Amino acid sequence: MDRFKVVICGGGIAAVEGLLRLRSLAGDSVDVTLIAPNDALRYRPLAVDEPFARRGVRSYPLKTIAQRNGAEWEQDAVEWLDPEGQLVRTAAGRTVPYDALLLAVGARLTLPFEHVTVFDDANADEAYHGLVQDVEGGYTRSVALVIPEGPAWPLPAYELALMTAERAGSVGEEGLAVFLVTPEPAPMSTLGDGASRAVAELLERANVRVHANARPEVPAARRLLVTPEGPELEAERIVAMPRIEGRPIQNVPSGPGGFAPIDELCRVRGLGERVFAAGDMTDFPIKHGGLGAQMADVAAAGIAPLVGDAPAPEPLRPVIRGVLHTGADPLYITARLEGGRMESQVTTEQAWPPDEKVMAEELGPFLGTLD
């Protein structure tokens, strides 16, 4: 009898968490193939620290991860799906059969505006280190951090604003003006009132000027319109977070923005009981590695009963745990989706290791063995 075949597409946090949780639930009773275009898992949440000469992105070879978990790794990318035939077609022309499929291919980061520097984890040090040096030397006197409209993970913009203000103060450059422009109705309101109030207080103490309810436009260098009607901010340096868009796969449904719709069990809507999705590629509006890992755990729990005797999976109950780096004491944020809205609590007491910005039940302990 053929063994049950699981294919996991992606090489990020959600994909690896799904592999680890599946092994925990199903043991060696499944054959797993991990298909990813990248050769390493990049632990990206600490990217904001790199420009400030702190430890940043860490990398772990996917080949090692796969071998340690009895999986086959193929350096390739999913191109299209045959749901009826239960086949994945790759960019290299391979056809891979599956009995269950977890899609965790992430999202695309695109340029939100012209005339800006874009900050993302792939070029964090390159994009921002020079700016930090100019602030320290007194050459840059005003900085604007901009969050575009649409699905986002807004924490890095707030971290950069607070850390930049703190660095300027620590070297005696008290006159630096730091602006934060966000489409949210209030600072960090994406994560609920508790987080919003705490972050607003931090920003006020740091003299970061917040422009909320923004629909920003950048018509020229050093010109930033909070909305098309104004006001206009003149900032010497404008740094924007990337716009996040879905990564379409042929024959996989997608909604607004190109994101794949999922149900409460993280199955892709319209593709039956055997195709799951997790992470930034899904239509959940908040993008966060810990949330993607939680989705992957739910997906793995949904795959396990397809393999054999396993309990029915519990539905996704989103919990986001994030660490806001400030340049001083970090802020620990826990947010839950309750009754259709986010409710959050914050503390400055260490709730978990501050360098573990993504709380993933399987991934964190496993990466500890690789470190």
C-alpha positions as CSV (number, residue, x, y, z in Angstrom):
1,M,0.0,0.0,0.0
2,D,1.3,3.4,-0.9
3,R,2.2,5.7,2.0
4,F,0.3,8.9,2.5
5,K,2.0,11.8,0.7
6,V,2.0,15.3,2.0
7,V,3.4,18.2,-0.1
8,I,4.3,21.5,1.6
9,C,5.0,24.4,-0.7
10,G,7.1,27.2,0.8
11,G,10.2,27.8,2.7
12,G,9.2,30.3,5.4
13,I,8.0,30.1,9.0
14,A,4.6,28.7,8.2
15,A,5.9,26.0,6.0
16,V,8.5,24.8,8.4
17,E,6.1,25.0,11.4
18,G,3.7,22.9,9.3
19,L,6.3,20.2,8.7
20,L,7.3,20.1,12.4
21,R,3.7,19.9,13.6
22,L,2.8,17.2,11.1
23,R,5.7,15.1,12.3
24,S,4.6,15.6,15.8
25,L,1.0,14.5,15.0
26,A,1.5,11.8,12.4
27,G,5.0,10.6,13.1
28,D,6.7,8.6,10.4
29,S,3.4,7.5,8.8
30,V,3.6,10.1,6.1
31,D,6.0,10.9,3.3
32,V,6.6,14.7,3.2
33,T,8.1,16.7,0.3
34,L,9.0,20.3,1.0
35,I,9.1,22.4,-2.2
36,A,10.7,25.9,-1.9
37,P,12.6,28.2,-4.2
38,N,14.9,29.4,-1.3
39,D,17.6,27.3,0.1
40,A,17.3,28.6,3.7
41,L,14.7,29.6,6.2
42,R,15.3,33.2,7.0
43,Y,14.1,34.1,10.5
44,R,13.2,37.7,9.5
45,P,11.4,39.4,12.5
46,L,14.7,40.7,13.9
47,A,15.5,42.6,10.7
48,V,14.6,45.9,12.3
49,D,17.6,45.5,14.7
50,E,20.2,45.2,11.9
51,P,20.6,48.9,11.1
52,F,21.2,49.6,14.8
53,A,24.2,47.2,14.9
54,R,22.3,44.4,16.7
55,R,21.7,40.8,15.8
56,G,19.3,40.6,12.9
57,V,18.1,38.0,10.5
58,R,19.2,34.4,11.1
59,S,19.3,31.7,8.4
60,Y,18.9,28.0,8.6
61,P,19.5,25.6,5.6
62,L,16.2,24.0,4.5
63,K,18.2,20.9,3.5
64,T,19.2,20.4,7.1
65,I,15.7,21.2,8.3
66,A,14.2,18.6,5.9
67,Q,16.8,16.0,6.7
68,R,16.3,16.4,10.4
69,N,12.6,15.8,10.0
70,G,12.6,12.9,7.5
71,A,11.4,15.0,4.6
72,E,12.5,15.4,1.0
73,W,13.5,19.0,0.0
74,E,13.2,20.2,-3.6
75,Q,14.5,23.6,-4.5
76,D,11.7,24.6,-6.8
77,A,8.5,26.7,-6.8
78,V,4.9,25.7,-7.2
79,E,3.4,27.0,-10.5
80,W,0.0,25.5,-10.7
81,L,-2.3,23.0,-9.1
82,D,-4.5,20.2,-10.4
83,P,-6.9,19.7,-7.5
84,E,-8.9,16.9,-9.2
85,G,-5.7,14.9,-10.0
86,Q,-4.1,15.9,-6.7
87,L,-1.0,17.1,-8.5
88,V,1.4,20.0,-8.0
89,R,3.2,21.3,-11.1
90,T,6.5,23.2,-10.4
91,A,8.4,25.9,-12.3
92,A,11.0,23.4,-13.3
93,G,8.3,21.2,-14.9
94,R,8.0,18.5,-12.3
95,T,4.7,17.0,-11.4
96,V,4.4,16.0,-7.8
97,P,1.4,14.0,-6.5
98,Y,-0.1,14.6,-3.1
99,D,-2.7,13.1,-0.7
100,A,-2.7,16.4,1.2
101,L,-1.2,19.8,0.4
102,L,-0.2,22.7,2.5
103,L,0.4,26.0,0.6
104,A,2.6,28.4,2.5
105,V,4.3,30.4,-0.2
106,G,4.2,33.8,1.4
107,A,3.2,37.1,-0.2
108,R,4.8,39.6,-2.7
109,L,6.3,42.8,-1.4
110,T,5.8,45.7,-3.9
111,L,6.8,49.3,-4.1
112,P,4.0,51.4,-2.5
113,F,5.2,54.8,-3.7
114,E,7.8,56.4,-5.9
115,H,10.4,58.7,-4.3
116,V,10.8,56.6,-1.1
117,T,13.2,54.1,0.5
118,V,11.4,50.8,1.1
119,F,12.2,48.9,4.2
120,D,11.8,45.1,4.2
121,D,13.7,42.3,5.8
122,A,15.6,41.5,2.7
123,N,17.5,44.8,2.7
124,A,17.0,46.1,6.2
125,D,20.6,47.1,6.9
126,E,21.1,48.5,3.4
127,A,17.9,50.5,3.5
128,Y,18.2,52.0,6.9
129,H,21.8,51.8,8.3
130,G,23.0,54.8,6.4
131,L,20.0,56.8,7.6
132,V,20.9,55.9,11.2
133,Q,24.4,57.1,10.7
134,D,23.1,60.4,9.2
135,V,20.9,60.9,12.2
136,E,23.8,60.2,14.6
137,G,26.0,62.7,12.7
138,G,23.3,65.4,12.6
139,Y,23.1,65.3,8.8
140,T,19.4,64.2,8.7
141,R,17.0,66.3,10.8
142,S,13.6,64.8,9.8
143,V,12.5,61.2,9.1
144,A,9.0,59.9,8.1
145,L,8.0,56.3,8.4
146,V,5.0,55.4,6.2
147,I,2.6,52.5,6.4
148,P,0.7,52.1,3.1
149,E,-3.0,51.1,2.9
150,G,-3.9,47.5,2.7
151,P,-3.0,44.3,4.5
152,A,0.1,44.8,6.7
153,W,2.1,43.9,9.7
154,P,2.7,47.4,11.1
155,L,5.1,46.7,14.0
156,P,8.3,47.5,12.0
157,A,7.3,51.0,11.3
158,Y,6.6,51.7,14.9
159,E,9.8,50.1,16.0
160,L,11.9,52.1,13.5
161,A,10.2,55.3,14.6
162,L,10.9,54.6,18.3
163,M,14.4,53.2,17.8
164,T,15.4,56.2,15.6
165,A,14.1,58.7,18.1
166,E,15.9,56.9,20.9
167,R,19.2,56.7,19.0
168,A,19.0,60.5,18.2
169,G,18.5,61.3,21.8
170,S,21.2,59.0,23.0
171,V,23.8,60.8,20.9
172,G,22.5,64.3,21.7
173,E,20.6,65.0,18.5
174,E,17.5,66.2,20.2
175,G,16.2,68.2,17.3
176,L,15.3,65.2,15.1
177,A,11.7,65.3,13.8
178,V,10.2,61.8,13.4
179,F,6.8,61.4,11.7
180,L,4.8,58.2,11.6
181,V,2.0,58.1,8.9
182,T,-0.5,55.2,9.2
183,P,-3.9,54.4,7.7
184,E,-5.0,53.0,11.1
185,P,-7.5,55.2,13.0
186,A,-5.0,55.3,15.9
187,P,-1.5,54.0,16.5
188,M,-1.4,50.2,16.4
189,S,-5.2,50.0,16.5
190,T,-4.8,46.9,14.2
191,L,-4.0,44.9,17.4
192,G,-6.8,46.4,19.6
193,D,-7.3,49.2,22.2
194,G,-4.8,47.9,24.8
195,A,-1.9,47.8,22.3
196,S,-3.0,51.1,20.8
197,R,-3.0,53.0,24.0
198,A,0.4,51.7,25.2
199,V,2.1,52.4,21.8
200,A,0.6,55.9,21.6
201,E,2.1,56.7,25.0
202,L,5.5,55.5,23.9
203,L,5.3,57.6,20.7
204,E,4.3,60.6,22.7
205,R,7.1,60.3,25.2
206,A,9.5,59.8,22.2
207,N,8.1,63.0,20.5
208,V,7.2,60.9,17.4
209,R,4.4,62.8,15.6
210,V,1.7,60.5,14.5
211,H,-0.6,61.1,11.5
212,A,-3.4,58.5,11.6
213,N,-6.3,57.8,9.2
214,A,-3.8,58.5,6.4
215,R,-4.1,57.8,2.7
216,P,-0.5,58.8,1.9
217,E,0.9,60.0,-1.4
218,V,4.5,60.9,-2.3
219,P,4.4,63.2,-5.3
220,A,8.1,64.0,-5.2
221,A,11.2,63.5,-3.2
222,R,10.9,65.0,0.3
223,R,7.2,65.7,-0.2
224,L,4.7,63.5,1.7
225,L,1.0,64.1,1.6
226,V,-0.8,62.6,4.6
227,T,-3.9,62.4,2.3
228,P,-4.3,63.7,-1.2
229,E,-5.8,66.8,0.3
230,G,-3.0,67.3,2.8
231,P,-1.4,68.2,5.1
232,E,2.0,68.0,3.5
233,L,5.1,66.9,5.4
234,E,8.5,67.9,4.3
235,A,10.8,65.1,5.5
236,E,14.4,64.8,4.4
237,R,14.1,61.0,4.5
238,I,10.9,59.1,3.7
239,V,10.9,55.4,4.5
240,A,7.9,53.3,3.6
241,M,6.9,49.7,4.5
242,P,6.3,47.6,1.4
243,R,2.8,47.0,0.0
244,I,1.8,43.3,0.6
245,E,0.1,41.4,-2.2
246,G,-0.9,37.8,-2.7
247,R,1.1,35.4,-4.6
248,P,-1.3,33.8,-7.1
249,I,-1.0,30.1,-8.0
250,Q,-2.9,28.9,-11.1
251,N,-6.1,27.0,-10.1
252,V,-5.9,28.3,-6.5
253,P,-8.8,30.7,-5.8
254,S,-7.8,34.2,-4.9
255,G,-9.8,37.2,-3.6
256,P,-9.0,41.0,-3.3
257,G,-5.3,41.6,-3.4
258,G,-4.6,38.1,-4.7
259,F,-4.9,36.4,-1.3
260,A,-6.2,32.8,-1.0
261,P,-9.4,32.5,1.0
262,I,-9.3,30.0,3.8
263,D,-12.0,28.6,6.2
264,E,-11.7,28.2,10.0
265,L,-9.7,25.0,9.5
266,C,-7.3,26.7,7.1
267,R,-8.5,24.8,4.1
268,V,-8.5,26.8,0.8
269,R,-12.2,27.5,0.0
270,G,-13.4,25.7,-3.1
271,L,-10.6,23.1,-3.1
272,G,-12.1,20.4,-0.9
273,E,-10.8,18.7,2.2
274,R,-7.1,18.2,1.2
275,V,-5.7,21.6,0.3
276,F,-4.7,23.9,3.1
277,A,-3.0,27.3,3.2
278,A,-1.2,29.2,5.9
279,G,0.7,32.5,6.4
280,D,0.9,35.7,4.4
281,M,-0.6,34.2,1.3
282,T,-4.0,33.8,3.0
283,D,-6.8,36.4,3.2
284,F,-6.4,37.1,6.9
285,P,-5.8,40.8,7.0
286,I,-3.0,40.9,9.6
287,K,0.3,39.5,8.4
288,H,2.6,38.0,11.1
289,G,4.9,35.1,11.3
290,G,3.4,33.8,14.6
291,L,-0.1,33.9,13.1
292,G,1.2,32.0,10.0
293,A,2.7,29.4,12.3
294,Q,-0.6,29.0,14.1
295,M,-2.4,28.5,10.8
296,A,0.1,25.9,9.9
297,D,-0.6,24.1,13.2
298,V,-4.3,24.1,12.4
299,A,-3.6,22.8,8.9
300,A,-1.4,20.0,10.2
301,A,-4.1,19.0,12.7
302,G,-6.5,18.9,9.7
303,I,-4.2,16.7,7.7
304,A,-3.6,14.2,10.5
305,P,-7.1,12.7,10.5
306,L,-6.7,12.1,6.7
307,V,-3.7,9.9,7.5
308,G,-5.3,7.8,10.2
309,D,-6.8,7.8,13.6
310,A,-6.5,11.3,15.0
311,P,-8.8,13.7,16.7
312,A,-10.8,16.3,14.7
313,P,-9.0,19.6,14.4
314,E,-9.9,22.6,16.4
315,P,-10.7,25.8,14.4
316,L,-8.3,28.6,14.1
317,R,-8.6,31.0,17.0
318,P,-6.1,33.8,16.1
319,V,-3.7,34.8,18.8
320,I,-0.9,37.2,18.0
321,R,2.1,37.6,20.2
322,G,4.5,40.3,19.2
323,V,7.5,42.1,20.7
324,L,7.8,45.8,20.0
325,H,11.5,46.9,20.1
326,T,11.8,50.4,21.2
327,G,15.6,51.0,21.6
328,A,15.0,50.7,25.4
329,D,12.8,48.2,27.1
330,P,10.7,46.1,24.7
331,L,6.9,45.9,24.9
332,Y,5.2,42.5,24.8
333,I,1.9,42.5,23.1
334,T,-0.7,39.7,23.1
335,A,-3.8,40.2,20.9
336,R,-6.8,37.8,20.3
337,L,-9.6,38.0,17.9
338,E,-12.7,38.0,20.1
339,G,-16.2,38.7,18.8
340,G,-14.9,39.9,15.5
341,R,-12.5,42.5,17.0
342,M,-9.0,42.4,18.3
343,E,-8.5,42.6,22.1
344,S,-5.0,43.1,23.4
345,Q,-2.9,43.2,26.5
346,V,0.6,44.6,26.9
347,T,3.4,44.4,29.4
348,T,7.0,45.5,29.8
349,E,7.7,42.3,31.9
350,Q,9.5,39.7,29.9
351,A,6.7,37.4,28.7
352,W,9.0,35.3,26.4
353,P,12.6,35.7,25.1
354,P,12.8,39.2,23.5
355,D,14.7,37.8,20.5
356,E,11.8,35.4,19.8
357,K,9.5,37.8,18.1
358,V,7.6,35.0,16.4
359,M,6.0,32.6,18.9
360,A,5.7,29.3,17.1
361,E,5.1,26.2,19.3
362,E,7.2,23.8,17.2
363,L,9.6,26.1,15.4
364,G,11.1,27.9,18.4
365,P,12.4,24.8,20.2
366,F,13.5,23.2,17.0
367,L,15.6,26.3,15.9
368,G,17.1,26.2,19.4
369,T,18.6,22.9,18.5
370,L,20.1,24.3,15.3
371,D,21.5,27.4,17.0
